[in-house]
Amino acid sequence: MEKVGARRLWSCALQQNLFHAEQTMGAHCCNHDHQSPPQPDPKYRRILWIALIINALMFVVEIIFSQRADSVSLLADSIDFLGDAANYGLSIWVLAMSVQTRAKASLVKAASMGIFGIAVLGHAIWNAVAGVVPDAQTMTLIGFLALVANVSVAILLYAYRNGDSNMRSVWLCTRNDALGNIAVIIAAIGVFGTGTAWPDLIVASIMASLALTAAWQVVKQARQELHQQT
């Protein structure tokens, strides 16, 4: 009887070990084949919402005053604010998705930056031919307001500047905006001092070049991430 009982105990223990091993292997296989999506940082999501609202408001302000001042650099900055607001919204949408999805979203944002750069260059050429001289005082006031807005957003995003291509594209857009605002103020001083539109046109061309350069950087990183995933 004792031998029979010992055998039963040994058999039960063996079955439990086998069951435990099957459960462990099954869990491992599921985790390997279907990785759970990354959990986004709640703080980063809140920062993106703040940035989206600020950029949307500044787009409305700058698009109005760029027309009143006949300034290409202000117009370029206003379009950039609109593009950034859309990019922040896209970043929020894909934040919890896979690296591959975020990389594809980065390609869309890079395309928007590239289109913005080409459009601004075209408008600068048009104003150069037309000989329109912008209002330096309006450029200075709105440029300074935009600078305060973008520096505030840049400070919030600084800690996330070296993330994936999606995070990096957000940081590059914000950084370029702050540099662009400083350039607009310099252009306003140049317009006031020379009485010509050339400082405004030169700054607008620089801003367009920054957008094209940033777009290329984002495209390279996004393609690398897509290649690694495949």
Salt bridges, closest charged atoms under 4 A:
ASP164 OD2 - ARG102 NE 2.66
